[in-house]
Amino acid sequence: MSRTLPALIARLLPAVAAPPPDPAVRVVRQELTAGLPVRVDLDAARALVLAVPLGVARAVLAADPSAVVFTTADPADGTAFRDYGAAWPRLTLVVTGAIGATVPVVTGVPVRLTGAPGTAAVEVIVDELVLTAGSLRSPGRFGSRLSLRWRDLAPAPDDGPPHPVGDPGVPVLLSQLGKEM
């Protein structure tokens, strides 16, 4: 008895081309030399503020300035590097001076940030975040950096549903409404 697979199953799958990148997505890479919190401008009206709520100032002041406090680089498991009792970086959207939504930094997960209540303003995907102790306590070049992608989610104009084209019932209905008025 032969132990070979049928030819249909043994054949290699054709290579699949990667989808083209979305032209609406913009990339922001920034060295965090101004310390934290830091403002990351997206466009003329919108910015993100990266902050870390600490509560552990003594440990940060005593640490080596180049010591990495938080990094998203190469985690084997998405939660393996997270200390749930530690400070967690957050991004806050600011739209024309008004504070919007705040979300925790999670690598590779698209999050939608709202400006005014109920309206999505931007979608942000953090690719990399490295924070050092020096950047948490003062401005300087300590090796902290942020890389993210974002896209505008400006709402479309509210014109309602498109008007039907060629529907024979619409002219009849409009003529009946005109006679009643």
Salt bridges, closest charged atoms under 4 A:
ASP41 OD1 - ARG39 NE 2.84
ASP43 OD2 - ARG46 NH2 2.59
GLU123 OE2 - ARG112 NE 3.49
GLU123 OE1 - ARG151 NE 2.81
ASP127 OD1 - ARG149 NH2 2.90
GLU128 OE2 - ARG145 NE 3.13
ASP152 OD1 - ARG46 NH1 2.70
